[in-house]
């Protein structure tokens, strides 16, 4: 499936390669990405709530907006709960990040 307004990949990475690279990053980095993702999906939801439906121009994209809000909540809730726990578990094993050295 394609969409004219949204790219079909992330900087040329196919999904499997993107996932491998992302999952291999630092868990704190991943947590920050998820923290930023929820609000971005809410912004997408707000925009779609205002845009007319492609099938029925007299209606807005309420169904899409609603699902984007649910996705944002899922990320904010269970996903971030587990990412915080993972970061807490790993904290004793992490080196201090001193960029002045």
HELIX and SHEET records of a PDB file:
HELIX    1   1 UNK A   15  UNK A   23  1                                   9    
HELIX    2   2 UNK A   27  UNK A   50  1                                  24    
HELIX    3   3 UNK A   62  UNK A   74  1                                  13    
HELIX    4   4 UNK A   75  UNK A   79  3                                   5    
HELIX    5   5 UNK A   80  UNK A   91  1                                  12    
END                                                                             
